[in-house]
Amino acid sequence: MRTLAGVWALGVVMMLSAGCYFYSAPVMPPVGVIYSDYKAPLTVQLQGQTVTQQKGQAGSSSILGLIAWGDCSLQSAAKDGNLSTINYADYSYLNVIFGVYQKFTVTVYGK
């Protein structure tokens, strides 16, 4: 019984600290364990960038961290928006109940 409790505690600690390893964006908003839904920039060099409304999006999803699909590359997002030049990029992240469902979307802006 004691070993089972130790394994369970280790699993919880690993699950809660996993975000430290998986996220590499320049800006990381607070993460909710039960539910997260936020947007943040991928681009930090914004000097001289023109804000534009023309955009493209690409995303990927995951169920239980076991099955994942999608193409969230900048190239795919640029193709979606018919963009030849990318000025800046944002991302959005949705997480529901310990990663039961996750969605990551990249949005690029340009011409």
Phi, psi and omega per residue, in radians:
M1 nan -0.683 -3.127
R2 -1.148 -0.679 3.123
T3 -1.145 -0.704 3.121
L4 -1.080 -0.727 3.111
A5 -1.130 -0.686 3.112
G6 -1.140 -0.737 3.109
V7 -1.124 -0.735 3.130
W8 -1.099 -0.793 3.138
A9 -1.091 -0.741 3.107
L10 -1.083 -0.730 3.109
G11 -1.068 -0.739 3.122
V12 -1.118 -0.786 3.127
V13 -1.076 -0.743 3.129
M14 -1.108 -0.737 -3.129
M15 -1.130 -0.736 -3.099
L16 -1.294 -0.454 -3.135
S17 -1.682 -0.030 -3.101
A18 -1.065 -0.576 -3.138
G19 -1.033 -0.494 3.136
C20 -1.130 -0.453 -3.081
Y21 -1.687 -0.532 -2.983
F22 -1.560 -0.430 -3.054
Y23 -1.678 2.282 -3.140
S24 -2.311 0.292 3.116
A25 -1.244 2.705 -3.120
P26 -1.175 -0.403 3.125
V27 -2.223 2.250 -3.134
M28 -2.187 1.799 3.085
P29 -1.146 2.933 3.098
P30 -1.030 2.529 -3.109
V31 -1.939 2.281 3.045
G32 -1.650 2.406 -3.117
V33 -1.261 -0.731 -3.121
I34 -1.408 -0.737 -3.082
Y35 -2.642 2.327 3.039
S36 -2.390 2.418 3.049
D37 -2.691 1.812 -3.074
Y38 -2.604 2.906 3.071
K39 -2.222 2.558 3.139
A40 -2.706 2.810 -3.135
P41 -1.369 2.550 2.947
L42 -1.705 -0.393 -3.111
T43 -1.723 2.269 3.105
V44 -1.963 -0.267 3.097
Q45 -1.626 1.570 -3.042
L46 -1.889 0.068 -3.136
Q47 -1.092 2.189 3.103
G48 1.391 0.040 3.142
Q49 -1.416 2.362 3.115
T50 -1.569 2.271 3.089
V51 -1.287 2.262 -3.084
T52 -2.290 2.709 3.127
Q53 -1.632 -0.304 -3.126
Q54 -1.298 2.186 -3.056
K55 -2.548 2.861 3.046
G56 -2.430 2.650 -3.105
Q57 -2.282 2.624 3.048
A58 -2.569 2.566 -3.077
G59 -2.630 2.968 3.059
S60 -2.451 2.744 -3.109
S61 -2.359 2.858 -3.137
S62 -2.581 2.530 3.045
I63 -2.108 2.120 3.118
L64 1.015 0.255 -3.093
G65 1.180 0.169 -3.116
L66 -1.804 -0.602 -3.114
I67 -2.170 2.220 3.123
A68 -2.374 2.557 -3.140
W69 -2.651 2.805 3.056
G70 2.083 2.922 3.118
D71 -2.245 1.836 -3.122
C72 -1.886 0.592 -3.138
S73 -1.378 2.751 3.076
L74 -1.093 -0.639 3.131
Q75 -1.093 -0.748 3.130
S76 -1.148 -0.709 3.114
A77 -1.151 -0.728 3.114
A78 -1.109 -0.699 3.114
K79 -1.124 -0.709 3.122
D80 -1.042 -0.675 -3.125
G81 -1.642 0.082 -3.092
N82 0.947 0.801 -3.104
L83 -1.764 2.382 3.032
S84 -1.777 -0.339 3.119
T85 -2.274 2.291 3.096
I86 -1.816 2.152 3.113
N87 -1.574 -0.741 3.125
Y88 -2.793 2.935 -3.071
A89 -2.457 2.567 3.053
D90 -2.178 2.927 2.993
Y91 -2.402 2.741 3.010
S92 -2.258 2.614 -3.081
Y93 -2.397 2.314 3.086
L94 -2.180 2.249 3.095
N95 -2.338 2.249 3.133
V96 -2.118 2.145 3.022
I97 0.820 1.426 3.047
F98 0.956 0.577 3.093
G99 1.444 0.300 3.043
V100 -0.995 -0.786 3.021
Y101 -2.339 2.318 3.092
Q102 -2.339 2.509 3.074
K103 -2.419 2.314 3.127
F104 -2.147 2.180 -3.114
T105 -2.218 2.316 3.043
V106 -1.805 2.305 3.078
T107 -2.094 2.174 3.113
V108 -1.948 2.571 -3.133
Y109 -2.151 2.443 -3.138
G110 3.088 -2.642 -3.105
K111 -2.167 nan nan
